[in-house]
């Protein structure tokens, strides 16, 4: 079901990755024309300073008798002072431009991101670059070709590279496992680690990079659907 007038939405305006705080403003949909969505002004208000700001719009939908939350990226493109919702009745409103496809959505601060090869996120263990399987602001999973000897519960220093900035942080090995494929079992190992002393600034930068990568992925999927 596509979003339609009368649906209650939760607009994710910003995420503070350092404090793990999500700013959410609730609203209701007044009008939908293609990708242009008009929603009621929120309380507290979304101000003009947020024009062109990218947000994430989520809403609940019934699926097989259960409530499922869906969401999609959007941009605030206009504020309207006197949007007409009925004859002789006007109200303040916000105009959003949908920027990507909707998908099931679960807001988790420790969201596991599966980075593409050009994600701008790299991890080095004992000076060797490993292949990241997934990463969050809480930890990561990676594979390596037996380039380092690790044990469960071991604490290890790693280098986390975000963009062009490298930071040395501590991590704890929480799981080690081998692939099911016997042909590569001897040469490959999977490892999950939890960051144990990542500072607030690095956490914020990592969270932003993960969010930016996910946003870019949504945009590319949307472009592929329209071409």
ABEGO torsion letter per residue (X at the ends): XBBBBGBBBBBBABBBAAAGBBBBBBBBBABBBEABBBBBBBOBBBBAAABGBBBBBBBBBBBGGBBBBBBBBBBBABBBABBBABBGBBBBBBBBBBABBBBBBBBBAABBBBBBAAAGBBBBBGGBBBBBABBBAAEBBBBBBGABBBBBGBBBBBBBBBEABBBBBBBBBABBBBBABAAAAAABBBBBBBBAABBAAAAAAAAAAAAAAAAAAAAAAAAAAAX
